[in-house]
Amino acid sequence: MSTEDAKAYLSSREVPRLFECLMTGLMFHRPKDHIQYLIDCLEKVKTKSQAEITWNMFVEVRSTKTPLPPIDNGKRPPTRERPSTTETAIVTHTTNPLPPIGSNGLPNVPAIFIIGGPGSGKSSHAEQVAAKHPGWVSINLGQLLLAEIKNRSTDEKWKAVKDLVVNGELAPEEVTLELLHDILKHNTQAEGFIIQGFPRDMEQAKEFEKKISKVDAVLLLDCEENNLIDKFQRQDKSRNEKDISANTFARRIATFKEKTLPVLKYFDDAGKLFVVNGDKSEEEVQEELSYLFDTLISNLENGRIPTPPKGPRPTSTKMMARRLVTPPCTPPENSQHQTLKWPTVTYIPPPEIKVKDEGRLSHLPQAPVIFLAGGPGSGKGTQCAKVTARYHDIIHLSMGDILRKEITERGTVDDKWAMVTKLLREGDMAPVDITEELLINFMKQFPDARAFLVEGYPRDALQYENFNRNIGGHSYTILLDCDDQYLHARLVLRGDSGSERIDDNIPAIEKKLAFFAKHTLPLLKAIDDEHKLIVIDGDRDEAEVFYDIVKVIDYSLYGLQLDQEPNNKEEMGDVNEDDDGREPVEEVMVAGVASITGDNNGNPYYTAELDALDDLINVPVIFVLGGPGSGKGTQCANIVKKYGFTHLSSGDLLRDEVASGSERGKQLTEIMEKGDLVPLDIVLALMKDAMKVYAGVSKGFLIDGYPREKEQGIRFEQEVASAKFVLCFNVSDETMTKRLKDRAQYSGRVDDNDETIKKRLKTFHDVTQPVIDLYNSNGKLKMIDAEGTTDEVFEMVDKVFEEEKIPPSKDCFGKVVFVVGGPGSGKGTQCDLIVQKYGYTHLSSGDLLRAEVQSGSERGKQLTEIMQKGELVSLDTVLQLLKEAMLKKVVSSKGFLIDGYPRELEQGVRFEQEICAPQFVLYFDVSDETMTKRLLGRAETSGRADDNAETIKQRLVTFHDVTTPVIDYYTKQQKVVQVSAEKGKDEVFVEVQKVFDEVEANEAALKSSKVIFVIGGPGSGKGTQCANIVKDYGFCHLSSGDLLRDEVKSGSERGKRLNAIMEKGDLVPLEEVLQLMKNAMVSNLTKTNCFLVDGYPRELEQGLKFEKEVAPCTNVLYFDVSDETMTSRLLERGKSSGRVDDNEVTIKKRLQTFHNQTKPVIDYYKRFGKVCQISAESGIDEVYVEVKKFMETKQW
């Protein structure tokens, strides 16, 4: 069935209208059993004709008349005090409320709302009612807004408000409330207020009752949607309001249904809603409305209109008002949306795009514009970053990031941007005029761009039309098509990870999800109808998605066919110079991006080399200079540990290349044997190759002892990467000479003697001074006084990195142990003993707080004020103090003991998220009797007021209450080590030593173990070869997949947690996989210290993490097989395996992913001579012969 056939089928049966009425009823009534409710609705629909099915048929009004309370002679008391009420208060988080009516000069009179859909005539009817009742003031909020917009047309904030209003959106809540407050304040003699067109959503209703006044009654002009549309169309030709388009009117109706219906339900439940049939003639509506109004204000009790009593009431033949039917279901409870919900959306037809794209306006840059679309959480930002890192002439424009940047710079002082901040925080769109202006200004900054990649824009048809009108030249849109559950999971994880984005909160996310479904998806369908949409499956691995995006961009911008090998690099950029690039896009679409093909190497430009060079631009490069004995090597090691940089030395690279036996190594040997200098080209090539190996995983590069002359620095920055700065360790010749002579006593180096040292220092000064002058002149030189101790010098290095905004590595903290125990458990004493024996750093949050207070710093003064008030210090502050203390000691410490922490579960979770996960939790278990006895004994000498029996008892209760969840949480992760602390401190420390000795012994054993990574594509036969190696050489075979499956089968707490992750379709965190591998290796150490790690690492980061946290890699066994052979083997296996992924299309994608991810791994370990590449094309036995040849060359 084609798209048109589907549309015809749905339209002929009015399926969209049916779904709309069902969803409207569901949102209105919110029944507990939504399934049964929908079943009941469908049963009712069976008996209806298509014409009788309307959007509001399940929120219809009663046909009978419902009376108001009896009239009481029309007398109105002189005052309208606010007695206490038992009605449920509306909870709000808004601060700085306006004074209520009756105070601060506001009149103390009734307030009545008149509400109706757009075009219901509420304004004219409200004016007529007010005219009949002298002293009553009619307030038309829409007119007030338009007047204020006109009067303040030069105000940026009000320009933004205008943009929202004329496009059918709600004006910001604080703007409407401010206007209402001002108009009420200036009508102090009013008898009452008739407020029309307000409130339009629940937030406005809540804030009005909170800040201004209790609502006395709400009058609804109830009109059929078709009648409103007909009236609009009849008036359209004579309408003077040129800003009101059909799209805007449709949006206003949608806003009314989505946001105002819940308001009416709220007031109906409160007994304050009265409904007038708005589809009658104007005269009849006015008569009914006037009668209702007269009855209401003549029935005042203590200055307020009473709520009609519940239950049946006598009818009145004159009463024409109708009450909205009260639904049979239980009213919904107030919800704060604690769990993220994907909106239930029916089919929404694509909007009509009335403003067509006629090409780029002449005064703007002419580069093609590519929209990258996808739901919230689809990974658009990640992919854009990858694109711009790869294509340096493509400019990424994230509307969200630009808006957030503007907010950061201007939001707190600029009214306009304060309003935009609030809109974004609540998940609403920024005004169209603002986004357009930002987009145009951004584009003008890059007149020579090859293309603009625009993310997060346009979000609806209005923005798209405005783009066409004011910019133009949209080439095509790439949609990352993701399953709803995938988006849901990504957003929840992002929110849990401590994102600082102002719009990463559950209500805002739900709004964005709903908006995307209701507005952006229909727009994308309209773009598809223009033949400008390319859909890419976004549920896959990041690399696979990026691979497809690269295919599209390569073809559309650079003219490369999907399987075309370019003749040379100049081919890129010299083809496809169409004005807007549309024709090639259609060819790409015909080719089918969703099923992209390619050769074994993938895209000819999607190579490790190009990716690596791209990545080098995104990481800092630091040249490190210093004479012999300046200590630069030690400082480089410290920088590596704290900041995660990669340390490269040209001398080491030359020696490693010679030792490798490569062709280049042999060439270098010949040069050095002749006594010639190694050509700069070779040194640069070695540097570049080494940096490419680490590209993508390194936090930065320290180029040690380089450049030694000006030309080296200039050539490096031209051909490899630009240096962020130059770190120069300045030491006097006397100090360097003394250090080198001291070193000579144990180094055995022949060049550590007086004469040689003197020559070396002179050479250093002669060749390095010009380099120092060069980088001093361009402002890149950072001179460090390195005369002091290692720690003193590193403090200065730290300051430089801080000034350059280079953050410490998240992996720098090493071993962290949480130490938990009740008061009197002796944990403080044990921590001191651990520090003495094992070199850990002991940190206590309490000690850190007291030290900060005593320091007299600004933060210390704030802490003093907080504690004097008896308030708790925020967790953010405690974490920051801990993090700062750890960073100060991270270089010199062997690990950290975090004493008395976490005291509650949230502290532990936040510590893991923001600092690092603990290696284990040391729990000192002591009975309450023992702790009480110890504390009472301490009281005899301590003088502490809290060392008394009653206080101790309460402290122990509190300890158990807050600590039990902590222990349970880490027990499930198998991280709790429990030590009985009932005995004396020496006896307890014996048990503590066993724990730390075992940890250190296991770590040492792992570090000395032999680990072979076994890598090969699907169908390479690596599993079979691993089995042979295990049999003949006694290795332990580990597979991450098998370990995960075994853990799940075990039924352990960790297994249940892993199963839950995998059932959601999420990737198991690398930390979990590494912990499973480490545990498996430790448990097998008594049998063997040789391990085959099968199918691992799949990407370079996994390998580096394994080597850092588990054990170093001894060798890599790489089974090299052609794609044709692997495909043939897998297809043959598929005939009997029943595996759904053993089909040709899936196999091709798996092989592409394997090559893209594995090549950097192989290249990295080849650099260290660790890769044994074995051709696995032949039979099992023939391949194993080659394996044995390799195995026999080693000692296992």
DOKOLDREN-557190 format. One record per residue (C-alpha): y, x, z. Coordinates in steps of 0.2 Angstrom, whole numbers, plus 2048, in hexadecimal, padded with zeros to 3 digits. Each point is the difference from the previous one (the first is absolute). Example, Ala and Ser with C-alpha at 12.3 -4.5 7.8 and 13.67 -1.06 7.14 Angstrom:
2
7EA83E8278118067FD
END
This chain:
1196
8008008008118077FB80F80080B8087F27F67F07F68018008028138137FB8017FC7F07F67F17FB80A80A8028118107F77F97F67F27F97F87FC81181080380A7F680D80A81080A8058087F08077F07FC8097FF8118088137FF8047FE7F080A7F18068098098108058107F78057F67F480B7F680F8088118098048087F18077F27FA80B7F78108047F07F98067F480980B7F17FC7F48098047EF7EF7FE7F67FD7EE8068137FC7FE7FE8067ED7F07F67FE8097F080780E8037F47F58017F17F77F08058117F78008058087EF7F07F97F88087EF8008118057F98058017EE8088117FA8127F78017FD7FC8127FD81280581080880680481080A8047F68107F37F37FF7F880681081180180A8057EE7FB80A7F580B7FB7F08088037F07F78047F780F81180080980180981080E7FB80C80C80A80A8027FE81280A7F18068137FF7FE80B8018108107F87FB8068107F780780880F8018137FF80280A81080E80C8017F68108027F08067F97F980C80C7F08097FD7F37FA80D7F080A8027F27FB7F47EE8028007FF8027ED7F88107FA80D80E7FE8008097EF7FC81280380C80C7F78038138008127FF7FA80D80780C8127FD8048007ED7FF80F7F67FC8077F580E7F87EE80080B7F17FB80B7FB80E80481280680C80D7FA80B7F27F77F27F87F68007ED8007F37F880B7FA7F27F37F07FB7F77F980A7F17F77F77F27F78087F17FF7F87EF7F38087F67F97FD7EE7F980A7F180C8077F38097F27F77FC7F380D8127FB8028018058128128077FF8087F07F97F67F580C80580B80F8127FF7FB8007ED7FE7F87FE81180D80C80880E7F67F87FA7F08088008088118118078057FF81080A7EF8057F98018107F67F48037F17FB8127FD7FA8057EF7F88118037FE8037EE8127FD7FC80580B80F7F680E7FA8077FF7EE8127FF8077FD80F80B7F88097F180F7FD7F680D80480D7F78118047FB8047EE8048128037F580280F7F08097FC7F67F680D8067EF7F87FD8067EF7EE8028068007EF8088067F87F07F28087F67F37F880C8087EF8008037FE7ED7EE8057FD7F97F380B7FC80B80F8057FD8128108088077FC80C80E7FE7F681180E80980980C7FC7F27FD7ED8018008008138118098008077F47F47FA7F180A8068078108128037F98017EE7F87FB7F881080C80B80A80E7FA7F57FC7EE8028027FE8138057EE7FF7F17FA7F57F67F18067F18087F87F980A7F27F67FB7F07F98117FA7F87FF7EE7F480C7F87FC8088107F48068077F68067F17F280A8097F980181280A80F8048107F77FD7FA7F180A7FB80B80F81080A80080B7F17FF7F87F880F8008118098128057FD80A7F17FB7FA7EF8057F17F48037FD7F67F18027ED8037F87F97F07FA8057EF8027F57F17F58037F08057F97EF7EE7FF7F97FF8027ED7F28037F48008117F87FF7F97EF8107F580380980F8067FC80A7F18047F17F48117FF8098038127FE7FC8007ED80B7F17FE80F8098087FC8117F880B7FD7F180F7FB8097FE80C80F80E80C8037F680B80C7FB80C7F27F680B80D7F37F28037F38037F37EF7F77FF7F880E80880C80080E7FD7ED8037ED8027FF80280E80D80A7F580B7F37F28007F280D80380A80780F8037EE8077ED7FD7FF7FB81080780D80380E8087EF8047F17F58017FA8098108117FD8077FF7ED7FD7EE80180880880880F80D7F38037F47F27FC7F580680E80F80080B8047EE7FC8108047F87FC7FE7ED8057F07F77FC7FE7ED80B7F67F37F97FC7EF80B80B7F57F97FA7F08097EF8018117FD7F980F8098088067F08077EF7FC8087FE8118078128008077FD7EF8087F08058088078118068107F88077F67F380A7F480E80780F80A8058097F28087F17FC80A7FE8128068118038068027EF8087F080480A80680F80A7F980381180A80D80B8088067F07F18037F57F67F67F47EF7FC8097EF8057F97F77F07FA7F27FC80D7EE8037FA7F47F27FD8037F07F78117F88008077EF7FB8068007EE8117FB7FA8037F77F08108097FE7F98118027FD8087F07FD8128057EF8077FF7F880D80B7F580E7F97EE7FD8047F980A80E7F18087FA7EF7FD8097FD81380280680A80F8118087FE7FF8127FC80380C80F80E80D7FE7F980F7F78078118007F48057F17F680D80A7F38017F28058037EE7FC7F17F48008007EE8097F07F97F57F27F88087FE7EF7FC7F47F28038047EE8128027FC8058007EE80A80F7F98137FD8008097FE7F080A8107FD8107FA7F880A8108007F680B7F380081380080B8057F17FE81380480A80C80B8127FE80280A80E7F780980780F7F080380A7F380E7FE7F47FC7F27EF8068087F27F38007FE7F68107EF7FD8077FD7F480E7F280480C7FA7F08087F47FB80D7FE7F68108068078117F480E8057F98037EE80581280180F8007F380A80D80A7F180C8017FD7FF7ED8128017FC80181080A7F18077F68087FB7F08118098037F780F8077F68027F080E7FB7F481080880580B7F77F47FB7EF80680B7F980D7F97F580E80B7F28067F97F780F80B7F18037F97FF8128038128048127FF7F98047F180A7F980881080A8107FD8107F57FE7FC7F78107FD8108098118077FB80A7F08017F67F28088078028128138017FB8017F57F07FF7ED8027F97FF7EF7F280C8037FD7F98117FC7F07F87F58087F37F780980E7FC7EF8087FA7F97EF7F480E7FD7F98018127FC7ED7FE7F78037F080D7F87F58088077F081080A7FF80E7F77F67FE8027ED8118077FE7FD80E80C7EF8057F98078007EE80F80B8057F580C8097F48017F180E8037F480880D80B7F08098027FC8007ED8118077FC7FC80F80B7F28057F48077FF7EE7F380C7F97F17F88087F07FE7F57FC7EF8088047F68107F27FA80A8067F180A7F67FB8108027F080980B7F87F38027F27F97F87F580D8047EF7F88067F97EF8128008068008138037F78027EF80D7F57F780E80A8087F88107FB7FF7FA7EE8127FB80180880F8087F480E7FC7F37FC7F37F380B7F87F17FC80A7F18097F77F17FA80A7F97FC8117F18078087F87F580D7F580780D7F47F18027F98008127F57F48098097F680D7F580780E8038127FA8137FD8027FD7F88117F780E80780C80D7F980F7F88077F87FE8117FB8128018118057FA8087F680E7F480780D8038127FA8127FF8088097FE7F08138008038057F57F280A7F18057F67F47F67EF8068077FE7F180C7F47F27FF80C7F27FC80980A7F37EF8057F87FA7EE8008117FB7F77FE80E7F37EE7FB7FD8057EE7FE80F8047F57F580C7F57F37F27FD80D7F27FD80D8097F67FB8127FA7EF7FB7F98077F27F580D80C7FA7F280C7FB7F87F27F68107FE7F78018127FC7EE8007FB8057F27F380D80C7FA7F280D7FD80780C80C7F480080E7F280D8037F47FC80E7F780E8097F37FD80E8098058107F17FE80C7F88117FB8038128068128067FF7FB80E7F37F77F37F580F7F580080B80F7FC7F58057F28027EF7F78138018038018117F87F77FA7F180C7F27FE81080C8027F980E7F57FD7F47F28107F580180C80E8047F88107F87F67F87F27EF8068067F17F57FB7F47FB80D7F480D7FB80B80C7F68018128038118077FE80280F7F480D80780C80B7FC80E80F7FE7F57F77F07FA8067F88108117F87FE8018037ED7F87EF7FB8037EE8038138018008017ED7FF8107F88087F67F780C7EE8057FE7F87EF7FE7F58027F17F580E8087FF7F68107F87F17F67F380D7F87FC8068127FD7EE8057F57FD7F17F68108057FE7F881180680A80F7F47F880B7F18087F78088117FB7F580D7F88028127FF7F68107FE7F880A80E81080980580A7F08018127FF7FA8048117F780F80280B7F87F98107FA8128057FF80981080D80D7FA80D7F37FC7FD7F680F80181080A8108057F98077EF8037FB8018128088118028117F87FE7FD7F580E7FC80D80D80B80D8087FE8127FB80780D80C8018137FC7FD80B8108088118017FF80D80D7FD8128027F08088067FE7FC81280D7F18007F27F48058017F57F17ED7FF7FF7FF7F981280E7F47FC7F87FA7F07F07FC80A80A7F680D8097F67F17EF7FD7F97F97F981080F7F58048067FB7EF7F08007F680780C7F37F580A7F48038138037FF80B7F08028127FF8018097EF7F780F8077F27F58067FF7F77F07FE8107F67F380780C7F67EF7FF8018007ED7F98127FF7F27FB80C7FC7F17F57FA80A7F28097F57F38068077F08128008077F980980F7F880D7F68118027F68098028117F480D80680380B7F08137FE8038008058127F380F7FD80D8077F380D7FE80E80A7F47F580A7F18077F87EF7FE80B7F77F380B7F28077F87F47F47EF8028088077FE8128097F07FB7F07FA7F77F680381080D7F880B8017F17F47ED7FE8007FE80181380E7F38027F87F47F47F080180A8097FA80F80B7F47F77FF7EE8067F980581180C80D80680F7FC80B80980F7F97FE8127FB80581080980180E7F37FF80F80C8088107FB8077F97F080B8027F780181380280E8017F280C7F57F87F77FD7F07F07FA80980A7F38098097FA7F07F08007F67F77F780D80D7F28028017FE7ED7ED8007FC7F87F981080B7F780C8118018098018078118077F480D80680F80A7FC8128047FB8058128058128047FA80881080E80C8057FA80F80B8078118037F880F7F97FD8068127F77F18057F57FF7F07FC8138037FB7FD8127F57F17FB7F78097F27FD80F80B7F97F580E7F57F87F37FA8107FA7F78038117F37F37FC8027FC7ED7F98107F980C7FD7F18058117F88117FA7FB8057FD8138078128028138058028038077EF7F77F27F78097F380A8118087FC7FC8007ED7FA7EE80180F7FA80980C8087F47F67F97F18017EF8088138018028038067EF7F77F37F78037F180C8128018038047FA7EE7F57F18038087FC8108118017F87FA7F47F27FA7F380C80E80280C80C7FC7F17F87F07FC7FF7FA8127ED8018017FE80F80C7FB7FC81280180F80A7F680181080380D80E7EE80680380380D80E7FA7F480D7EF7FA8057F47F67F48057F08098128048008008037EE7F67F17FC80D7F580980C8067F47F47FC7F17FE7EF8078127FD8008018047EE7F27F57FB8087F280A8118037F77F77FF7F07F87F08057EE8067FE7F57F780D7F18078097EF7FC7F97F87F18077F080B80280880E80A7FC7FA8117EE8068007F57FB80F8077F280B7F77FA8108057F08097FD8028137FE7F08097FC7FD8138067F580E80C80680D7F880C80B7F28047F38068138008048007ED81080A8037F680E8097F38007F280D8017F28078108097EF8088007FD7FB7EE8118087FB7FB8108097EF8027F88027F97EF8128027FB8057EE7FE8117F98038027F480E80C7F17FC8047F280C80B7F17FA8077FF8118048128018097FF7EF80A7F18058068098108048107F780A7F67F380A7F880E8038108098068087F08107F68007FE7FC7ED8067F07F97EF7F97FF7FD80681280F7F68057FA7F07F77EF8028098098018108097F07FD7EF7F87FB7F780580F80E7FC80C7FF7EE7F97EE8008047FC7FE7EE7F18087F680480E7F57FC7FB7EE7EF8077F880A8077F280A80B80C7F08068087F78047F080F8097F980180B8107ED8047FF8028047ED80E80C8037F780980E7F18027F580A8067F280880E80B7EE8068057F67FC7F08018127FA7FA8098107F57F38087ED7FE7FD8017ED8048097F380A7FB7F781080A7EF8007FF7FC8137FF7EE8068027FA7EE7FD7F37F98037F580F7FE7F07F57F87FE7EF8107FE7F68058118057F08087F98017F67F08128057FD7FC8128057F28017F280C7F87F380F80A8037F98118067EE8027FF7EF7FA8057F88088107F180B7FF7F97F780F8057F78107FB8098107FE7F380D7FF8048127F57F38088037FE8137FC7F180C80F7F68077FA8058118018137FC8117FE7F88077F680F7F980D80C80880E7F68117F87FF8007FB8127FC81280480E8067F580C7F48097FF80A80F80980E7F88087F97F080D7F58087FE7F47F18057EE8047F27FA7F47F28098097FC7F180B7F07F58008087F07F980A8097F27F080B7FC7F67F07FE80C7F87F48028117F67ED8007FE7FF7EE7FA80E8047F37F78107FB7F07F77FC8087F17F880A80B7F37F380E7FE7F07F67FD8067FB7EF8048127FC7EF8068057F77F27F780A8047F07FC8128007EE7FD8057FE7F67F180680F7F67F380B80980F80B8077FF7FD8137F980F80A7FD7FA81280080C80E7FC7FB81280E80680B7F97FB8117FD81280680B80E80380B8087F37F580F7FC7F17F57FE8097F47F580780F7F57EE8067FE7FD7F07F78108017F67FC8117FA7F07FA7F98097F37F680D80D7F97F380E7FE7F57F47F680F7FB7F58048127FD7EE8057FD7FE7F27F38108057F77FA8127FF7EF7FB7FA8087F57F380C80E7FA7F280C7FE7F47F47F77FD8017ED8067F17F77FD7FC7EE80A7F27F77F57F97F380A7F87F17FB7F77F18047F17F67F67F08017EF8037F88018138027F180180A80880880F7F67F580D7EF8067F98068128008067FE8127EE7FA8057F980F7F980C80C8097FC7F78117ED8027FC8018137FC80F80680A8007F58108127FA7FD8067F08088057F37F280F7F68048077F27F68107F68057FA7F07F97EF80280980980481080B7F07FE7F17F57FC7F680780F80E7FD80C8027EE7FA7ED7FD80280080781280B7F280680B80B80A8127FC80480580C7F37F47F97F38077EF8038128067FD7FB80A7F07F67F07FA8107F680280A80C7F77F48017F17FD7ED7FF8137FE7FD7FE80C7F280B80D8087FD8138007F980881080D80B8077FC8137FD8018038137F17F58037F68087F28048118067FB7FB8127EF7F97FA7FD8117F780580A80E7F57F680C7F18027F48028127FE8028038137F07F68037F780B7F48068118067F180380A7F57FE7F180B8097F38118077FC7FF7FD7EE8077F07F88007F87EF80F7F47FF7FB7F47F280E7F87F480E80880B80E8037FE8057F37F381280780080880F8068087F98107EF7FB8067FA8127FE80F8088097FF7F380E7ED80480280381380180E7FE80D7F87F380C7ED8037FD7FA8107F880580C7F27F87FE7EF7F480F7FC7FC7FB7EE8027F17F47F17FC7F58077F77F07F37F77F58088007EF7FA7F37F48087F87F18067EE8007F37FB7F37F280680A8067F88108037F07F77EF8007F87F88038118097F38097FD7F37F27ED8048028017FE8128097EF7FE7F07F97F87F780181080D80280E8087F07FF81080880480F7F67F980A8107FD7F38087F58087F97F080A8097F28117FA8047FF8048137F78107FD80F8067F580D7FC80D7F580980E7FF80F7F58138007FD8047FF8127F380E80480880C7F48127FC8057FC8028137F480E7FF80880D7F580D80580D7F280280D7F680C7F48108097FB8058038127EF8078067FE80A7F081080A8057F680680F7F08047F67F67F28097FB7F67F27EE8017F88007F67F07EF7FB7FA7FD7F77F07F57F18047FD7FA7EE7ED8048017F27F980A7FF8018137F580F80180A80A7F48107FC8097F88058117FB8117F98138037FE8037F98127F380C80780880F7F78117FC8097F77FD8117F78107FF81080A7FF8067FA8117FA8038127FE7EF808
END
